Amino acid sequence: MRPRHKMTGCARFFIFLIFFVPAVYFGAAYFRGDDGVGILKNFWHNTFGTTKSTSTTTPGTSDDTYKIDNLEKELQQAKEEIRDLKATIYEKEQEIKKLKSGGE
């Protein structure tokens, strides 16, 4: 007997995608070491706001803002570290040149 309804190629493709896309997503998340389900839950809660946490901070204040003094200190520390690393690189390059020339 012949089936009543024949499935088209497009329908087969969509059914394939329904199974393939989630498998690839979770496989890639597992490969990267992430939690695929956790990422989806966070996205859902951030998008639709169904979290029940209440914020006690007043509008206009945020923990993510930085003080200028702290930023300047971090900048100075980064500059000092860069200077130290450049000096180390220069010393290593001189050592390599000395070793390549054959003399110590």
RAFEN-V880519 format. One record per residue. OMEGA is omega in degrees with one decimal (999 if undefined). NEAR is the number of other ideal C-beta (glycine too) atoms within 8 Angstrom. Layout:
BEGIN
OMEGA_NEAR + OMEGA_NEAR
END
This chain:
BEGIN
179.1_2 + 179.4_3 + -176.9_5 + -177.1_3 + 179.6_4 + -179.1_4 + -179.4_5 + 179.1_6 + 179.5_5 + 178.7_6 + 176.9_8 + 179.2_9 + 180.0_8 + 176.7_8 + 175.4_8 + -179.8_8 + 179.8_8 + 179.6_8 + -172.5_8 + -175.4_8 + 177.3_8 + 178.8_8 + 178.7_8 + -179.9_8 + -178.4_9 + 176.5_10 + 178.7_8 + 178.3_8 + 177.6_11 + -179.2_9 + 179.0_6 + -178.5_6 + 178.9_4 + 175.0_8 + -176.0_6 + -179.8_10 + 178.9_7 + 178.3_8 + 178.8_10 + 178.5_8 + 178.7_8 + 178.1_8 + -179.6_8 + -178.5_9 + 178.1_10 + -178.1_6 + -173.5_6 + 174.1_5 + -178.6_6 + 177.6_6 + -176.8_5 + 179.9_4 + 178.5_4 + -177.9_4 + 179.6_4 + 179.3_3 + 178.9_7 + 178.8_4 + 179.6_4 + 175.4_4 + -178.2_6 + 177.3_6 + -176.8_4 + -179.2_4 + -178.3_6 + 173.5_6 + -178.3_6 + 180.0_6 + 179.0_6 + 179.1_8 + 179.0_9 + 177.8_8 + 178.3_8 + 178.7_8 + 178.9_8 + 178.1_8 + 179.6_8 + 179.0_8 + 178.3_8 + 179.0_8 + 178.3_8 + 177.7_8 + 178.9_8 + -179.6_8 + 177.3_8 + 178.2_8 + 178.3_8 + 179.3_8 + 179.7_8 + 178.8_8 + 180.0_8 + 177.9_8 + 178.1_8 + 178.7_8 + 178.4_8 + 178.8_8 + -179.4_8 + 179.9_9 + 179.1_8 + -179.9_6 + 175.4_6 + -179.9_4 + 178.3_4 + 999_3
END
